[in-house]
Amino acid sequence: MVLRMDLDILKRGFEEIIPEDEFDKRVGSRLRVKFGADPTGADLHLGHAVILNKLRQFQDAGHTVVFIIGDFTARIGDPSGRDETRPPLSEEEVNANAHTYREQVFNILDEKKTEVVYNNEWFSKMGTTDVLKLASRYTVARMLERDDFSKRYEQNVPIRIHEFMYPLLQGWDSVEVESDLELGGTDQKFNLLVGRSFQKEEGQAPQLIGTLPILPGTDGEKKMSKSYNNHIPLKSSPQDMYGKLMSIPDKLVKPYAELLTDLTQDFLEGIVDDAETLLDPKKNKKQVAYAIVSRFKGKSAAEAGQDYFERTVEQGQAPEVDEMDDLPVAEEEIWIVDLLDKSGLVESRGEAKRLLKQGAVYLDGERLEGFDHDIRLDKPTVLRVGKHRFCRLIPAEG
């Protein structure tokens, strides 16, 4: 079988490949590439897309992706990288989130080259004896080799017994789907190695492992996370995604290009040169923003996002009427924080207050400062948040 393969692209961005020499040999044959995600939330962002983008690269090279939705393991909660126990979710919450995951991942993955399975299919059939047999394969001492577990133990932070089960369950997933290669973040390495160990014990060829870096958020400091308000949702409009990418610190341009695009190695090396010699980092950032939006939204959407940014941010023009969503405002008078929350231009009321403090909110071009604004509308009015988020407020008919 001849696969379409650019080994440099397939290997780009990995923090570690185990074992790398075996990867180079086996990647020439069709692989079953495993990735599991627990539906613990409704929305995915570009941090999640790092692995999804890499999976798509493997699909484009001819490999099959096995996407495991952890509807069983989500009820335990993955402790990887956490300093406390994750709150449990109800079955209803898990199922609702799983539905949105399917919708979002197929904006990136090729559905025809993806096997979707739910790990409740096999774990729900396990009895107490099966669970105890699985638990007997690892010792507490070996579990404490995990970095996050060892840190919590040293700091006297509680570790619940059920959390020790999570790596075992994720590892058993690899046996069930006969994985050839499993991808995960750097915080997942221990779990991925468990799968490799279980496959050896079950007489399967042990899976290859590929770990990818954790994507920094738009602040350039913490990992991308909704809780840190530094994320770019996959559901963002092309205009909003492009605009947020243009706001990232220059130091993030290269890692974003490496982890979220298929741009050439020559281009990546050029980013370093430009950053070091201060030639034109903004030009690089625009190319990377275009490539990322194109990757996840399509080329026409990327062109629209770039055009919108250049007109509204660089040239200071207001968007065309048909480029803005209309927001009917039924209230005769509404507090500005309530209005921003209702508009959908902010993630939360907390973000609304922060932006008002920063003077980043405008009505028809007039800056609003502070929270003490009760808005009365007598005509359509443009609400602007930051540099690139707009909507048109339509007053109630009186």
Order of alpha helices (4+ residues) and beta strands (2+ residues): alpha-beta-alpha-beta-alpha-beta-alpha-beta-alpha-alpha-alpha-alpha-alpha-beta-alpha-beta-alpha-alpha-alpha-alpha-alpha-beta-beta-alpha-alpha-beta-beta-beta-beta-beta
